[in-house]
Amino acid sequence: MLLRRSSKSGIDCRHSRSALCSFLVAAIAWSAPSAAVLLAGGSQSGRFNWSNELATRFDTVGEIQCHDPANPSVAKTATGWIVGSTDTVVTAAHLFFQRSRAGARDKTTLSPTQCTFRLYDGQGALRDVIGFRYGLSEWADIRRRYDSSYDVAVLKLDRRAAVRSVPAVKILSHLSTPTVKLAAFHGGSLRSSHPWLTSGQTKLFPSNVVVDHFDDMRISDTRRMLAASADSTPGSSGGMYFDPARNAAIGIHVGSLCAESQAGYDGANCFNYGLRFDAKLLGMIDSVVSDRPLLAQLIRTR
């Protein structure tokens, strides 16, 4: 069985369904560069790059911090980035919709109004903190809840952010790029006070992988997904997949899949995955940019 560990932005494979795990290994193996190691909070920070590029091209990438009123001392974090307009942010939905494994019941849904968007300057110092007015997600529909094919949220800031430029977004009919960059925050032993850039390759998500979870986490539509070898760690969920050749963002980081036999992550038997941009997602972004949100997609507390 594949188990999702949202706090680590990933999915791991454990012992109760080894046939499925073996099937996964065969399905995802590709010739990946040796640098495509998915870290699990390790100390190999040399694979991560903090550069002036983050303060220019990727200055729209920020950290989202959320505080549950029931436990205000603990912050839940993810990566978010400005898209469409300077008051609109995209991230992963599972930051707000988290599930209790005890009885596979929903926890209280976090409201985006309990969260802030934090931007950093070229020296890694905090330069702005902005609140959110509301957020949309297809996970607001219970029928799509916990389906990674729809694990995305689009959020409205309560004011515009001062950034150099808003990144272009492209819908790609196929994925085959020499290099993709993932701009995201990282937890563990790495410095988490600013985003990092990691590099790898992207491919289409394997269409014959069936992800089945006891807590109903699943992937129902692999056509919306991409697979990537760029590194990620806790806090990377919601990060930007950026194609330097097209000078555009092409997807949103969601998690990772690994085979049971792996003691740790590697580029042959594990991969990161994310959502590709499509017309439906761009429509959701446009509704937030124009401040005409679809009420059925509003993230509501319960």
N, C-alpha and C positions, 0 to 999 in steps of 0.2 A: 504494500500500500504506500502511496505517496502522501507525505504529510507536509503541509505548508506551515512554515514558521514565519509569520508576518513580521515579527520583531527583527528577524534577520533578512528580510526581503527575499526569502527563498523558500524552496521546497526541497525536502530531503526524502530519501526512500529508505524505509525500514524493513523489518523482517517478515511481515505477515503476508506479503504477496510477492514472493521472489520471482514467480513466472513473469509477472508484469514488469518487474524491475529488469530482468534479463532482456525482455522485449524492448524496453526503453533503451538499454545500452546499444543494442543492434540498430535501433532506429536513429539515434542521435550521433553516432560516431562519425566524425569527419576529420579531415586533415587540417588541424588548427595550428597556428604558430605556437611555439613553446611558451611565449609570454602570455598566452591566453589562460592563465590560471585564475580561477575564481577564489578570492581570498575569503576566509571566514574570520575576520578580525585579527589576522596575523600581523607580524611585524615587518612584512616585506614591503615597506612603504616606498622603496625604490621603484616599484612598478607604477607609482602614482606621481602625477606631475602637477605642481603648482607653478603657474607661469603668468606672465603679463596677459596672455590670451584670455585667461579667466576674468581679468579685470576689464577686458575690452569686448571681445566677441561674446563672452558668456557672462556678462555682468547682470543678466536677467535671471540667472540661476540663484535661487535662495533656499533657505531652510525653513520648513514649516514646523512650528512647535505648537502642540496642543496640550491643554491641561484639563483633565476630567475633574469637574467640581467635587466628585466623590473622593478623589485622590490628587489634590492640587499640587503636591510636592513632586510628582512624577510627570515628566514631559514625554509625550509620544512625538516622535519626529519622523520626517520624511523630506524628500527633495521636491521642490516645486519650481516652476519657471514661467516667466511672463510670455504670453502668446496672444496674438491678435490685437491687443491694445495694452497700454501700460497699467491698466487696472484689472487685468484678467490673468489668472494663473492656472496652470494645469498640473495635476499630480495623480498619484494612485489612490483609488477609492478605499483600499483596505485600511488606510490610516483612520478613517471615520467609522467604518463598519467592521468591528472586531468581534470575534466569536469566542464564547466560552466552550472549551472542550467537554466540560461536565454536562452531559446530556445534549451536547451540540446545540446549545441555545444561544440566541443573540445576547450580547452584552448591550448596555445602553449605548446607543449611537451617539458619537461625538458630533457636535455642531461646529461648522467652520467658524462661528462667532466665538468659540472657545480657543481659537488658534491665532497665531501671528505669523507673518511672513518676514523673514530676516535676510537682509542683503548685506554683502561684505565688499570692502574696497580692495584695491590692488595690493595692500599689505596684509590682507586677511582680517582687518579690523571691522567690527560691526558698524555699518554706516546708516542703516535705516531699519525700523521695525514698523510694520503696517498691519492693521487688523483686517478681518474679512466681514463682508456684509452677508453673503450667502454662498452656497455651493450647489452644483448640480452633479448628479451621477445616475447612470443607468442602473446602478445597484439600489436606487430608491425603489425600483420595481422588484418585489420579493422574488419573482420568478427568475431574475438574473443575479440575485445576490450571491456572492462568493464564486461567481464564474469569472475566471481570469480574462476571458474574452471581452469582458466589459468593465475591467478593473481600472476605471479612470474617473476622475472628478475634475470639474472645471469650476473655479472659485472667483468670486468678485471681491476685489479689494475695496476698502472703504475710502481710499483716495488713490490717485495716480502715483506711480513710483518714478523716480528720476533715474532713467537708464539711457545708455547711448543709442540703442536701437532695439527694435523687436525682431527676433529671428524669423526668417522665412520658414514656411512649412511646405513640404512636398508630399504628395501621395504617389507612392511607387507601385507600379503593377508587378514588379518582381524585385528581388533583393539579391544583388551580387556586387559587392563593393570591396575594393582592396582594403579600405580602412574605414572604420566608424569610431567616433569618439563618444564616450559616455561622460557627461558632465553631471556630477552628483556629489552629495555629501557621503561621508563614510564614518562609521563608528569604530568600536573595538579599540585597538591600541594606536590607531592612526589619529593624527590631528583632526578634530571634528569641527574646528572653528571656521572653516571655509570649505568651498567645494573643491573637488579634484577632477582632473581629466585622466581617463584611462582609454586605451585604444585596443581595438580588436577587429573582427570581421563580423558581418551579418549574413545570415542565410534565412530562407523560408523556414518557418517552424515545421517540423516533421508532421505530415498530415496523418500518419498512422500511429501516432502516440495518443493513447487514451489515458487521461489522468483521472483517477478515481480515488476519492478520499472518504474516510469515515465521517468527517465533519462537513461534507458536501462541497468542499473546495473542488473545482473542476475547470476544465477547458473545453468548451462546447464547440467553438468555431476557430480552428487553427488558421483559417484564412486571414483573420484579423491580426495574427501574431507574427513576430519575428524572433529568430534565435540569434544570439550574439556571444562572442567570446571575450568582450571587454570585461574587465574585473568589476566586481561590486562587493559591498559589505553592508552590514546593517546601516540603515539610514539612506540607502541609495534609491529606494522605491520612489517613483515619480521622476527620476532623472531623465535628462534629455539625451536621446540618441541622435547624434549629429553627423551628417555625411559631408566631409570637407570637399569632396569633388563637386557636389551639387550646392555647397554653401547653404545648406538648409537642414532643419530638424526633420527627422523621418519617423520618430517613434518615442514612446514613453516607457521607461524601465518599470517592470512589475515584479519579477522574481527570478528564481533559478530552479532548474531541475537537475537532479543527480541520481546516479544509479546506486543501488544498495551496496555493491561490492567496493565502492570507493571509501577509503578511510578519510580522504579529504577531497577537495575539488581539483579537477584537472580539465584541460581543454578537450580531451578525447571523450570523456564519459559524463561530462557536465556542461551545461550551457546556461547563460542568462537568457531571459526572454522578456519581451515587451509587446506593447500594442503598436501597430502601425497606424498612421493617419489614414483615414478614409473620409468619404463625404459625410457620413453620419456623425463622426466625431467633430469634423469641421463645422457642421451645422450646430452642434451643441456649443462649441466655442463662440460662434457668431451670435448665438442667442444671449450669451453672457456679455460679450463685447457691446452689443446693442442694448443691453439691460432689459431684455424681454425674455426672462427665463420661463421655460416650460414648467408649470407648477408640479406636474407629475414626476419630474426629475429632481425636485428640491430635496436636499439632505435635511431630514427632520429628526430631532431628538425624540426619544420614546421612553 
